[in-house]
Amino acid sequence: MAQVTLTVNKRSFTIACEEGQEKRLEKLAAYVDERVQNISAAGVVRTESNLMSLTAILLADELLEAQDSAPQSGNNDNAEDFSKKLQEALQKQETEYAKQVDALTDSVEKLAESLK
């Protein structure tokens, strides 16, 4: 398990993380710190707890906006398209198997006739 030291609002803290995730966590902490500094510079809050709460709310708002603007129907269309193609491929394979069974049945019937 790796450890990484992050700084947000001029406060450093060390957390454990999976190996290789250090850079990602540093990038995320830098983004949060940037948002904290922007809100702090605006002077809209007075206490650190209010600053962190407002930052968390604004980050949650960004996340929800990103989720809302993501093409939800596109994912469904892709899934439906994949499902349709899969069904068509299965039907084609089923038809091919039926032909093979018919051919085997004919061969067995001919063999049975020749043995009489």
Contacts in CASP RR format, 6 or more apart in sequence:
PFRMAT RR
TARGET T0000
AUTHOR 0000-0000-0000
METHOD contacts of the structure
MODEL  1
MAQVTLTVNKRSFTIACEEGQEKRLEKLAAYVDERVQNISAAGVVRTESN
LMSLTAILLADELLEAQDSAPQSGNNDNAEDFSKKLQEALQKQETEYAKQ
VDALTDSVEKLAESLK
1 16 0 8 1.000
1 17 0 8 1.000
1 18 0 8 1.000
1 19 0 8 1.000
2 16 0 8 1.000
2 17 0 8 1.000
2 18 0 8 1.000
2 19 0 8 1.000
2 20 0 8 1.000
2 21 0 8 1.000
2 22 0 8 1.000
3 14 0 8 1.000
3 15 0 8 1.000
3 16 0 8 1.000
3 17 0 8 1.000
4 14 0 8 1.000
4 15 0 8 1.000
4 17 0 8 1.000
4 21 0 8 1.000
4 22 0 8 1.000
4 25 0 8 1.000
4 26 0 8 1.000
5 12 0 8 1.000
5 13 0 8 1.000
5 14 0 8 1.000
6 12 0 8 1.000
6 13 0 8 1.000
6 14 0 8 1.000
6 15 0 8 1.000
6 25 0 8 1.000
6 26 0 8 1.000
6 29 0 8 1.000
7 13 0 8 1.000
7 29 0 8 1.000
7 33 0 8 1.000
8 29 0 8 1.000
8 32 0 8 1.000
8 33 0 8 1.000
8 36 0 8 1.000
9 33 0 8 1.000
9 36 0 8 1.000
9 37 0 8 1.000
9 40 0 8 1.000
9 48 0 8 1.000
9 51 0 8 1.000
9 52 0 8 1.000
15 25 0 8 1.000
17 25 0 8 1.000
32 55 0 8 1.000
32 59 0 8 1.000
35 55 0 8 1.000
35 58 0 8 1.000
35 59 0 8 1.000
36 51 0 8 1.000
36 52 0 8 1.000
36 55 0 8 1.000
39 45 0 8 1.000
39 51 0 8 1.000
39 54 0 8 1.000
39 55 0 8 1.000
39 58 0 8 1.000
40 51 0 8 1.000
44 54 0 8 1.000
45 51 0 8 1.000
45 54 0 8 1.000
END
